[in-house]
């Protein structure tokens, strides 16, 4: 009690500013990691550190205290390694949203990405070229990117059309888009375990599957019917036109409600795909 009173007796306005800055740093880190798988790892790490602090300060187990004290530096060194993908994405996002760059530039880039995807999917649908394009959200997709073919190309309609041209080397699998860059092609996505219309093939099941494990949005072009579909949050909207697709993509970057606004939900009575629309195994 006396130690606590002594601490508060030395507390002044500079101490308040110091605490405020530390609080803002922790708040900023949590905000940057919000919505990613790293937030669960961070909670686990904090829990382990709290247990270690309690054991080392409130017990008389000398050997255990020594061991935990030796492990703490190893934990601190492991943090950048464990959170390497999330830290990189957080720094990229921080750079894209820096006040000096302005929101106007970011919105312009997003509009260009949306138009490129709309143009590419419209052309692919007319030619009946199957495709699946995944737009990464807050949750990282690095494991699927690593399993695909790395690419660092600006999102554009010609590039997307070239990737999904039939029998092209990279057409098999999904394209992952992060920001305004295509970061990987030929990515293998997890398939949903849900019971779907038997006429929906592997490409559509993969689109729903990736949106069940992340907050990504997946755009699918049917090879059999030329229809355009969008999956998000484990649901699929089918038979979209250019206008509706553009609206959904803008809504993905700037949410104004739900993806399935105006009752556009996946329904069993919707027009079915005529054949299974599959993605060849790699």
N, C-alpha and C positions, 0 to 999 in steps of 0.2 A: 504493500500500500504506500509506504514511504517512497519507494522508487518511482511509483506511478505519479505521485504528487510532485516529485522532483522533476520528472520529465515535463509535466504540464507547467511547472513554474518557469521553465526555460523556453516555453512556446511563445513565439512572437509573430509579427506579420511576415517576416522572411520565412519562418518555418511553415506558415500557411501557404505561401507561394510555392515552396519546395514540395509540399504534399500535393498541391494542386497540379503541378507539372508531372509528378510521378503518376497521379491518378489519370491525367489526360493521356499519358503514354500507354498505360495499361488499357484504357478505354479504346484508344486508336488501334492497338494490336488486336483486341477482341473484335472490333468492327471490321477490320480487314480480313479476319479469319471467319467472320460470321457466315454461316451457310455452307462452309466447307467441311470435309471430313476431319480437318485438322482441329476443329473446335472440340471434338470428342477426345482426341489425343491430348489436347491441352488440359481438359478437365481431369483426365487420368493422371497426367504429369503433376498437376497441382495437388491432387489427392495424395499421390505418393510423397511429394515434398512435405505436405502437412504431417503425414504420418511420421516421416523421418524427423521433422522438427520436434514433434511431441516425444518421440522415443529418445532423442538425444538430449532433451532439456528437462524432462520430467521423470526420467527413470535413472536408476543407479547401475544399469547394465553396462559396465565399462567396455567390454569387448564389442558388444553390439554398437555402442556409441562410436567407438573407433572405426568400425567397419563402415558405418553410415557416413561418418565424416570423410572417409576416403572416397566414397561413392558420389558425393555431392558434386565435386569437380567434373566427374565423368558425365553426370546428368547434364550439367551446363554445356559441356562440349557436344553432347549428343543432340541438343535442341536444334541447331542449324541443319544437322544431318537429317533428323526426323521430319522437320518441316520444310525441307529444301524446296519441293514443288510449290507448296502454298506460299512460302515467303517470296519466291520469284514472281508468282502471279500477283501477290499483294503489292509488290513494288511496281510491277507493270501497271496495275490498276491505279495505284497512287500517282504514277507519272501521267497516265491518261487523263486523270481527273484533277490534276494540279490547277489551282486557281489561275496561274499565269497563262495556261493554255486556253482556258475558257471553255464553257459548255457548248458554244456554237460550233467549234471544230469537232467536238465529239459527236454532236448530233448530225453534222454533215457526213462524217465517216459512217455512222450507223445507217443513214439514209442511202448512202452509196452501196453498202452491203445488202440492204434490203432490195434495192432495185436490181442489183446483180443477180441475186438469188431468184427473184421473180422472173427476170428475163431468161435465166438459164433453165429454170423448171418449165416455163412455158414452151421453150424450144424443145427440151427433152420430151415433154409430154406429147407434143405434136408429132415427134419422130418415134414415139414409143420406145425411148431409151430409158431403162430403169435407173434409178438413182436414189441415194439416201444421203442427206446433208444434215449434220448435227451441229447445232449452235450451242456452244458451251455457255452455261450460266455462271452462278456463283460457285457451284460445286465443281472441283477440278475433274478432268477426264484424262489425267496423265497416264494411268495404266492402259487405257485403250489407245492413246496416242503412241505410247511406247511399243504396243503390239502391232501397229500399222507401219506404213512407210513414211518417214519424216519428210515434211515439206514446209517451206516458208515462202508462201506466195500470197500476193494480195488477192482478195476475193474479187473475182470478175466473172462475168457470164462466159466469155470465151474459155477461160481456164476450167471452169466447172463442166462445160460442155465437152471439152477435150478429155477430161478425166473419165467421164461416164460414156464416152463413145464406145459402142460395142466392140469387144475383143481388145480394147486398149489395155496396156499392161497394168494400169492402176484402177480400172473400172470396177473390179470385184471388191465389194466391201463398202464402208462408209467414209465420207469426208468429214473431218472435224474442223470446225471454224471457231477460232478464239479471237474475239475482237474483229479486226478487219483482215485477219490473216488465216489462210488455210494452213494448219499446222501438221496435218497428217492425212493420208489417204489409205485405202485398203484396210480400214480398221474393222476388227471383228467386235461386234457388240453383243451384250447378253440378250438372250431371247426371253420374252415374257413367259411365265408359267400359266397365265390365265387362259381360260377356254374362250377362244375367239371363233369367228366365222371360219369354217374350214376352207373357204375360198381365199382367205388372207394368208399369204405365204411368208417366207422367212424374212423378207425385207421389212414387211409391216410389223412382224413380231419383234424384230430387232429394234425398230423405231420405238415401239411401246416399251420394250425392255429397258433401253437406256434411259427413258424418262421415268421409269419406276425407281431407278437407283440414283438419280441425280435430278437437278432442276433444269436440265437441258431441254431444248426444243429440236425435234427431228422433222425434216421435210422429206416426204417420200414421193417418188414418181413411179407409177406402176408400169412395168414393162408390157403387160398384157393389154391393159385398157387405156393407158395414157392418162389415168386420173392422178390428181395431186392430192395428197393427204398430209396432215400435220398431227404429230403426237406430242403431248406434253402431260406431265403428271399422271402417266399411265392411261391416258385417254386419247382417242384418235378422232379427228374431224376429217371427213372424207369428201371427195368430189368438190374440191375448191376451185374457184376461178381466180384470175389474177388479182382482182380487186380484194377479194376476201383473204387471199394469201398475204397480200401486202399489209392489210389491216392487222392480221395476226402477228406478223413479224414486227411491225411497229409496236404492237402491244407487248411483245416479248421484251423489247428494249425499254419501253416506257409503259409499265402496267397501268391500266385504267379499269381494272376489273378482272374478270376471269377469261380464260381462253375460250370457254364455251358460252360466251355471251350470246343472247338472242336464241338460246335453246339449241345451239349447234353442238350436240353431244353425239357420242358414238351410240348408234341405235342398231338393234338387230333388224329393223325393218328398212334400213337404208339400202340403196342399191348395192348389191354385192359385187365383189370382183368376180370375173367370170372364171378365172383359173388361179391356181396358186402362183403367187408372184415371188419367186425365191431368189436368194442370193447364193451364188455358187460358193462352195467351200473353198477356202484358200489352200 
